[in-house]
């Protein structure tokens, strides 16, 4: 399958409507209203990267927290279901990583649902991050009460 020509836009201030729309399409990942509202609020303050389809539709988003000059964290990454496995996530990360490297950032991290929780969607999420060069650092059982949190990282060279 040929990958679509996407436009990746860095938006500051962020695009809360894009985040809300994309997360609404993914209730099995983002089905808790209080968590969704937290991500929407974060979109107003954190750097946003939005994937735009050839038709102009906002189909993916990444929010980045720059913790220190040398490290950053993916606060949120989501791609509309119809666009899964079509290169959108990879394109978003390529743009994010390029911008971070240009600013001197050396490591990118992400937290996701840990392997101790048997969820097929998050198993695919972990496989995606591993395919992008992230490695598992530690699984926490007390960071998110009642939910295992896998901490992953990628060296940016």
C-alpha positions in Angstrom: 0.0 0.0 0.0 1.3 3.4 -0.9 1.7 5.9 1.9 -0.4 9.0 1.6 1.3 12.4 1.3 0.8 13.9 4.8 1.6 17.4 6.1 3.0 17.5 9.6 2.5 20.9 11.3 4.0 22.2 14.5 1.4 24.3 16.2 2.0 26.7 19.1 -0.3 27.5 20.7 -1.7 24.0 20.3 -4.9 22.8 18.7 -7.3 21.7 21.3 -10.1 20.9 18.8 -7.8 18.6 16.9 -6.9 16.7 20.0 -10.6 16.4 21.1 -11.7 15.1 17.7 -8.9 12.6 17.3 -9.3 11.2 20.9 -13.1 10.9 20.4 -12.3 8.4 17.6 -10.3 6.2 20.0 -12.5 5.4 23.0 -10.7 2.2 23.8 -7.5 4.1 24.3 -8.9 7.5 25.5 -12.4 6.6 26.9 -12.1 8.3 30.3 -13.6 11.8 30.0 -11.4 13.3 32.8 -8.2 12.0 31.0 -9.4 13.3 27.7 -10.1 16.7 29.1 -6.6 16.7 30.6 -5.1 16.0 27.2 -7.2 18.7 25.6 -6.1 21.2 28.2 -2.5 20.2 27.8 -2.8 20.8 24.0 -3.3 24.5 24.9 0.2 24.7 26.5 2.4 22.0 25.1 4.0 22.0 21.6 1.7 20.1 19.2 2.4 18.3 16.0 -0.6 17.6 13.9 -0.7 15.2 10.9 -3.0 16.6 8.2 -4.3 14.3 5.4 -4.2 15.2 1.7 -7.8 16.3 2.1 -7.0 18.6 4.9 -8.4 16.5 7.7 -6.5 16.5 11.1 -5.8 12.8 11.6 -3.0 12.5 14.1 -1.4 14.5 17.0 1.6 14.4 19.3 2.0 16.6 22.4 5.6 17.0 23.6 6.8 18.0 27.1 10.4 19.3 27.0 11.5 18.3 30.5 15.1 19.6 30.3 17.2 20.8 27.3 18.5 17.3 26.7 15.2 15.4 27.3 11.6 15.4 26.1 8.6 13.2 26.6 5.7 12.3 24.4 2.8 13.4 26.5 0.2 12.2 24.0 0.3 10.5 20.7 -2.9 9.5 18.8 -3.9 8.7 15.3 -7.4 8.3 14.0 -8.4 4.7 13.7 -8.9 4.8 9.9 -5.3 6.0 9.5 -3.6 3.3 11.7 -0.8 1.4 10.0 -0.5 3.9 7.2 2.7 5.7 8.3 1.0 8.6 10.2 2.6 7.8 13.5 6.0 7.3 11.9 5.7 10.6 10.0 4.8 12.4 13.2 7.7 11.0 15.1 10.1 11.8 12.3 9.1 15.4 12.4 9.2 15.6 16.2 12.6 13.9 16.5 14.1 16.1 13.8 12.9 19.3 15.6 14.2 18.0 19.0 17.6 17.0 17.6 17.9 20.5 16.0 17.4 22.0 19.5 20.0 19.7 21.1 17.6 17.2 22.7 19.3 13.8 23.1 16.6 11.5 24.6 12.8 11.1 23.9 10.7 9.1 26.4 7.1 7.9 26.6 4.9 6.2 29.1 2.3 3.7 28.0 0.1 0.9 29.5 2.5 -1.8 30.8 2.7 -5.3 29.6 1.2 -6.6 32.9 -2.2 -5.4 31.6 -3.5 -7.7 28.8 -4.8 -5.1 26.3 -4.4 -5.8 22.6 -4.5 -2.2 21.6 -1.7 -1.2 23.9 0.3 -4.3 22.9 0.2 -2.8 19.4 1.2 0.6 20.9 4.2 -0.9 22.6 5.2 -2.7 19.4 4.9 0.5 17.5 7.2 2.3 19.9 9.7 -0.5 19.8 9.7 -0.5 16.0 10.5 3.3 16.2 13.6 2.6 18.2 12.2 3.0 21.8 13.4 0.5 24.4 11.8 -0.5 27.6 13.3 1.0 30.8 11.0 0.0 33.6 7.4 -1.0 34.4 5.9 0.9 37.3 3.0 -0.4 39.3 2.6 2.7 41.6 2.8 5.6 39.1 -0.7 5.3 37.8 -2.8 3.7 40.7 -4.2 0.4 39.6 -2.6 0.6 36.2 0.9 -0.7 35.1 3.0 2.0 33.4 5.7 1.1 31.0 8.5 3.7 30.7 10.2 3.7 27.4 13.1 5.8 25.9 14.8 6.5 22.6 18.2 8.0 22.1 18.2 10.8 19.6 21.5 11.0 17.7 
